[in-house]
């Protein structure tokens, strides 16, 4: 007997479709206030649109991969959701393209 089982849950499928719609990709280098790296990291984990977040050593403290509907929405994400987090001092955004 063969049973049909769904390969993807609705949540996984919805996330996949949402990511397919994302047309603008960016990488945001983030500088934080001294000793605020962990607090900023924790807060940024909650931001919708940040698909990856990694701590760094060096000139910048964090790097975030962001996705948005278009580059205007990506800019709004950076200004409204990332730069507004307490402890963020500076950001540098690099936009990505697809070949």
N, C-alpha and C positions, 0 to 999 in steps of 0.2 A: 504494500500500500504506500502511495506517495502522498505526502501532505504538502500543500502549498504554504510556505511561510514567507512573510514579507522580509525582503533583504534589508530594507532601510526603514527605520522608524520615520514617522512624519516630521519629528523635530530635526533629524539628520537631513532629511530631504529638503526641508524648508531652509535650513542653513546653507545647503549646497546651492539651491536656487538663488538665495540672497547673494551669495558670493559670486555667482555667475553674472548677476546684474551689476556688480560693482565694476565701474569702468575706470575709476581713478584710484591709483595706488601710490602711496607715499611712504617715506621713511623719515621719521621725526627724531632728530638727535636732541636730547633734553638735558639741560644743566639744572641741577637742584641746589638749594641752599645747603651749606655744610650740615651734615648729620641728618638730613631730611630725605635721603635717597629711599629708604625703606617705606616711609610714610607716603611719598609721592608714588612709588611703585604700587603699593597696595591700593591707593585711590584710582590710579590709572587702569588697574585690572578691571574695574567696574565700568569703564567707558565703552559704550557701544561704538563700534567702528575701529577700535584697536584690535587687530587680529593676532598680533604677536607683540610681546614686550620683554625686553632683555636688559639686565644690568650690564654696565660696561666699566672698564678701568680706562682712565685717560682723561682727555679734555671734556668729554661728555659722560654723564652718569647713567643714562638710559637710552635705548633706541626702541622706538615703537613702529611697527608696520601698521599702516592705516589703510582702510579701503572706504571709498565713498562712491555715491552715484555719479558724481562729476567733480571736476576740480574746484568749482565754487563750494560745493558741499564739503570737500576735503579741507579747504581753507577755513570754513566755518567750524569744522571739527577741531582743527588745531587751535584756533583763536578762542572759541567758546568752551571747549571741553578739556583741552590740555593746558593751555597757558593760564587758564583760570584756577588751576589746582594750586592750593597753598603750598609753597616750597619750590615751585617751578620758577627759575630765574630767567632762563633763556631757552629758545628752541631754534633749530635750523631744520627746515623741511626740504627734503629731496623728493621730487616727483618721479615716479616710475613710468615706463612705457612698455608696451608689448611689441615684440618683433613678429 
